């Protein structure tokens, strides 16, 4: 059993994460004696939807300060009123897990007024796997637990994508026309790691622009993608302000784009490598409690830094290249950022070569060395 890096809080919390990241397994490991209300079960869902007060009466029979698990809580958001009452009157503690924040946010659900912190479970990280994962396999199949452990990762990912469309989107009636959403998914997945032209995607997917904007929000709300914002240097400096879109996992991105049955193409590799490094950064920042925001930076003339992390002690700039040889020009973006911003706390290059390289004030590290230093707290 892989030991996850997420530590269980002492008080009630929401546990969000895309499907199949291992939330149920993690809960079973850390809360083995807690009663579980699984809202994916149709009988449980129907019973508690009809009368949420049943949940409150049943929990009232449990000892004070006991733990209770509600799995896929977004399916019956009215339960959160009962949860808040029990937290207040009986000091009971809750694990409220889910794979979508859409119904909670859009349905005006009671989000407990900050009484429950928000935790996220990501796909596996290399540190959790003791760095025993081939880079090419991670880029092609991603880091979801079953994609790592399955002997047929392509079959699993194909089923994963179909399940997402069928259960997260169609069954929850998030879109009116599933066909147009499926077309959108493929087009959107092909711009993974890039600044998005919404009008261009609307045209390619044959969907109205306002509908495409709502579709992007569905991707974010169901935790399939994030917007990586542009870091704003200062007024008077011409720079890109539009965010980049990143899907949460390389394997899922490839299958959504219709590329999962093929080997990784050289044109894909750079974006996939960025996606993988971003996943590792986000997971480390969250699990370590740092939670520093991550950005990218780009000027209007095309000079770019892949990731800029805003820490309390200054900026950390990271340039990611899938090449096996580090070219001096790869550091141009960080040099430009340093010239326009001033001193950086740290600057790193990450590449697929075998040895560390020093380029002025830039530390260039092989990808695995970088991830090991990240896990030990040496990067952020």
N, C-alpha and C positions, 0 to 999 in steps of 0.2 A: 504494500500500500504506500503510495507516494505521500510524504508528509508535506502538507501545504503550508505556505508562509503566512497565511492569514490567521491571526490569533483571535480567539473568541472574546468579545467584550464582556464586561461584568454586568452590564445593564441591557435593557431591550434594544434591539437594532433591526433595521431593514437589511437584508442580504440580497442584493441584486446582482445579476450577471446573466449573460446570454445562456440559452439552453445548452445543456451538456458540458458545462464548465466544471461540474462536480459538486454543485451546491448540496444536493441530497446526501451524497457520500460524506461531505465535510460536516454536515449537521449531524449525521449518524455517528461520526467519530467523536464529535465534541459535546453532543447532548444525547447520549445513548438512552437515557431514562425518561426523556421528556415525551409527553404525549404529542402525537403528530396529527394535524388536520390537513389532509392532502386534498386540495381543491381541484386537482386534475381528475379525481375520481368523480364520476357523474353523480353518484348517489350522495356523496358528501357535499358536492357543489349545490345540488338541488335542495338538500335538507337545510343547509345554512342560508341559502338565498331566500328561501321562503320565510324563515324566522331567525334572524341573526341573534335574537335574545337567547336561543337555545345554547349557543356557544358560551354566552356569559354564565348561564346557569350551570353548565357542565364544568367550566373552569372554576366556578365558586366552590366546587367540591374538592378542589386540589389544595394542598397546603399553601400558606402565604409564601411569597418569594419563590415559588416553584417556576420552572421554565415550561413554556408551551410553544410548540412549533406550528406555524401556519404556512403551508407550502403553496406557492402561487397565489398569494394574497390578493393580487390585482383582480382576480376573477370574482371576488365578492368584497369589494372595497368597503361596504357598509359594516363589515366586521370590525373595522378600525375604531368605530365608536365604542364598541364593547371592549376592545383592547385598552383604549384610553381609560375607561371606567375601572377596569380591573387593575390597571397599573396604579391608579390613584387610591382605590379603596382597599385593595388586597396586596399591593406592592408585588404583584406577579410580573414575571419577566417573559418577554416574547422574542422569538426568532421569526421574523416576517420575511419570507423569501419570495422571490419572483423573478421572472425573465422579461418583464415589461413594466415600464413606468408610465405608459401611455394612459391607461385607464385611471391610474391613481391621480395623474396630473390633470387630465381632461375631465374626469368625472367629478371634480371638486371633492375628492375623498379627504377625509380627516387624516392628515399626515402627522398627527400626534403632537403638533406644536413644538417640534424639536426635542420631544421627550425620548425619541429613539434615534440613535445615530445611524448614519448610512454607511454600510460596508459593501464592497464589491468583490466578487470572486472572478478572477480572470482565468483564461486557459492556463495550462502549465507554463511555468517559466523554466529556463535552462537551469537555474539554481535549484529548483525543486526536483529536477531530474538528475541532479548531481553532474550536470553538463554532459550527460551521456545521451546526446541526441545529435544526429547528423544534420549539418546545416542544410544540405540539399533536400532532405526529407522534411525539415521544418518549413522551408520555403514552398515546397510542393504540396504538402498535406497539412501544414499548420501545427498548432499546439493544443487542440482540444484533446482531452484525455483519451477518448476512444479512437481518435485519429492517430495518437501516439502508440496505443497498445494493440490496436486491431491489426490482424494480418491482412485485412482488405480495407485500407483507409479510404480508397476512392469510393467504394460501395457505401461506406458509412457517410462520407461527406455528401454524396448524391442524395442519400436518404435524408440527411440533415437539412439540406436546402429545400427538399420537397415538403418535409415536416414543417419547416418554418412558414412556408407559403400557405400550407393547408391549415395549420393549427394556430399560428400566431396572427396571421393576416386574414385568411378567409373565415375561419370559425369565429373569430372575434369581430368580424364585420368591420375591419378597419378601412377597407376600400370597397367601392361599389362595383368596380369591374376588375376582376382578378387578372384578366388577360393583359390589360394595359399595365398593371403593376408588375407582372412578370417581365414584360418587355423593358420596362424602366429598370428593373433590377439588373438585367444583363448590361445595359448601357452604363448605369451608374457604377457597377463593379469594374468596368473597364477604365474608369477614371480614378480608381483607387490611388491615393497618394498624390493627387493633382489638385490644383485650383479648379473649381467647377464652374463651367459655363452652363447655367441653368437653361438658358434659351436653346443652346445647342443640344442638350440632352432631351429637352422637350421635343425638338424637331426630330432627332434620331429615334426616339421612342414613340413618336406620333401621339403625344399626349400634351394637353394644354399646359402652359407654363405654371399657372397657379396650382394645378393638380400635381405637377412635378415637385413643387415646393412642399406640398403636403406629404408627398411620398418620401421626400428626404427626411421630414420630421418623423415619419413612421420608422425609418431606419434607425434614427437616433433614439427614439422612445423605446423601441424594442431591443436596444443595446447592441444592434448589429454594426453600427458605425458611430464615429465621432467627427465633429468639425474641429480641426486644428486651427486656432486663430492665428492671424498674422501679428507679430510683435511690432508695436508702434514705437519707433525710435524717438522722434521729436518733430515738432512742427517745422516746416520748411524743407524737410527731406522727403523726396519723392520715393514712395515705397508702396508695395502692393498691400491692400487692406482686406481683400477677399480671403476667406478661409480655405483650407484644403480638406478634402474628404478622405478619411481612412477607415476601412473596414476593420473589425476587431481581430480578424484571424486570416492568415495567408491562405489556408486551405479553403475556407468558406468563400473568400474573395475570388479565388480561381474557379470554383464551381458555380458561383453566381454569374460569373462572366462567361460561362460555357467553355472554360479552358481546362477543367479538371481532368479530362480524359487524356490530355496531352502532357508531355514533359514540359518543364519550365523553359520558356523561350527566352533568349538573351534580352529581348526588349522588356520582358516582364520582370526580370531578375532585380533590377535596381529598385523598382517600386515595392516589390515584395520584401527586399532586404530592409528598406526603410520601415515598412509596416511591422516587421518583426522586431526591429530595434525600438520602435515607438511602443510596441506592446510591452517589451521588457522594462522600458523606462516608466511607463504608467503603472505597471504592477509594482515595481520596486517603490516608487514614490508613495503609492497608497498603502502597501503592506508595512512600510517602515514608519508611516505616520508623517512623512515630510509633506506630502500633498502639495508640493510646489507646482505652479502652473507651467505647462509646456506650450511653446509657440514655434512657428517658423518665421524666418525673416527673408524678405526679398525686395530688392529695389526695382524701379520701373525699367532699368536697363538690363535686368535679368540676373544680377548678382544675388546669390541666395545662401542662406545657412539653413540646413535641414531642421535642426531643433535648437531652440533657445529656452533654457530653463531659468525661471526667475526665482532665485533663492534669496533668503534674507541677507546673505553675505555677498551678493552680486550675481551677475549672469554667468551661466555655464553654456557654452556654445559647442554644438556637436555636428560634425559633417560626416555623412554616411555614404560610402561608396562600395559597390559590390565587386570592384576590380580586385585582382590579386596583386597588382602593383600600384603603389601610391605615387601619383604624379604631383609635382609641386603645385601645379595650378589648382588642384583640388582644395587647397587651403585659401584660395583667393577670397571667398565669401567671408570667412572668419577674419581675415586681415582687413577687409573693408569694414566689417562691423566694428572691429576694434578701433579703426581709424576714425570712424564717425561717432562711436559711442564713448570711447575711452577704454581704460583697462577692464578686462574681463576677469572674473574670479578664476575661471579655468576654460580651456579650449581643447577639444579632442577631435581626432579623426578616427573613424572606425572603418576598417576594410577587411578584405578576405585573404590578405597575405599572411605570411608566417611569422614576421618579425616586427617588433616595435620600431618606430622611426621618429626622429626628432626633426621638426621643421619650424625653425624660429621658436615662437612661444607655443607651438601646437604639438601636443602629444598624439602621435598616430599609433593606434593599437590594433592588433588582430582582434576580430570580433569576439572570440572566446575570452581573450585576456580582458577586453573591455567589460564584458558581462560579469566576469569574476570580480573585477574591481568594483563594479556597480553593486554587486551583492554584498561586498564587504564594506560599503559606504565610502569608497574612495573616489567616486565620480561626483555625486551630489551630497 
